[in-house]
Amino acid sequence: SEVLREARQQNPEILAARKNWEMAQSRIRIAKSWPDPEIELELMGFSRSGLNAGTAEEKRYALSQTFPFPGKVGLRGKSAEHAANREEANYRALELDVLAQVKEDYFELIYAERAVGIVKESVEVLRRFSKISESKYAIGKTSQADVLRAQTELSKMLNRSVSAQQERETAEAKLNSLLNRSPDVSISAKDDPSPAPFNYSYQDLEKRALQNRPEIQAASHHTTHASAELRAARSEFLPDTMLQYTWRTRAGMEDDASAMVKLNLPFIWFRGRKAAIRSAVQEREHSDAMLQAAIIKTRYEVKEYLIHVQTARRLIDLYKTTILPQAEQSLRVSESAYQSGKTGFLDLLDSERALIDFKLEYYKSLADYGTNLAHLERAVGMDLTGGKNE
């Protein structure tokens, strides 16, 4: 939870997407604004030679304002609102992407960190085995081959320890990069994850995903934005009105005023506007197809990751309740039997190797569970940790 909170606050991609959404919100007010009013000053009747504006015989002051056809500004505003909603959904989608990657890298770090510990523990066990074989060789109860096997296995495990430490440092650097930290900052996954009860059905998850997934929301907002853009493009065939008030002063004459109304004729040069309408229609059709694609992709991903989560959960329970206890018991029996001369050193090594592999597979299943649950939450668009059907 601490790592996720830091990612929300510090990850540059999340911050950039949030600013992009804020910019889209700012454009709503711009779209709803009327054209700027205009003022005009015209000076007439002064000498060309002196260019002295103060000697002008006639001065005209004009104030004009263009009024868009009723409804035009509202349509542009609606289009901008839908665009902002789409950017918000895109921001939420990117945030979920980053958080899912943070979870995946965190579980990768857990696995790598536990692998380091398991290998170190195995090194100590093999050192003990090596001493046992040397003691038995000294009194003639085993061959030199057993001593050499123990030393070889110990060397292999020491090499494995170096590789495990490298994988841990790599996982740590990947996680730090998502948190906008230096790659060498130390991170430790202190506690083993404890999988919470997971009782969601596919039908329930599909329903939630279709309601909550940001990509579907973004595609839906894109569709409404495209429809609003189409209505706005069609409204461009409607004329705007310009009102102008003019006040005139003339030397030796009484001041007077005039008013003027002008309408533009947007249907005269109609080809450009018709092209804009065709483009808006094509954009709406494109957005409809993208929405359907997002729905299909969501349904597939929910099913895929649900299967992975359920499989990993079954493996976790199997390793924890059956396989690991049996492997630990098998190693204890093999060690006792070897010390009493009832079994060979190879049997003891096989038991140790099996226990190491099972421990690593257990933590790999834990990491797979967390990673696939993170991807499932990403597909559904909401946190599922510890959740139950409602």
ABEGO torsion letter per residue (X at the ends): XAAAAAAAAABAAAAAAAAAAAAAAAAAAAAABBBBBBBBBBBBGBBAAAGBAAABABBBBBBBBBBBBBGAAAAAAAAAAAAAAAAAAAAAAAAAAAAAAAAAAAAAAAAAAAAAAAAAAAAAAAAAAAAAAAAAAAAGABBAAAAAAAAAAAAAAAAAAAAAAAAAAAAAAAAAAAAGBBAABBBBBABBBBBBBBABBAAAAAAAAAAABAAAAAAAAAAAAAAAAAAAAAAAABBBBBBBBBBBBBBGBBBBBBBBBBBBBAAABAAAAAAAAAAAAAAAAAAAAAAAAAAAAAAAAAAAAAAAAAAAAAAAAAAAAAAAAAAAAAAAAAAAAAAAGABBAAAAAAAAAAAAAAAAAAAAAAAAAAAAAAAAAAAAGBBABGBBBX
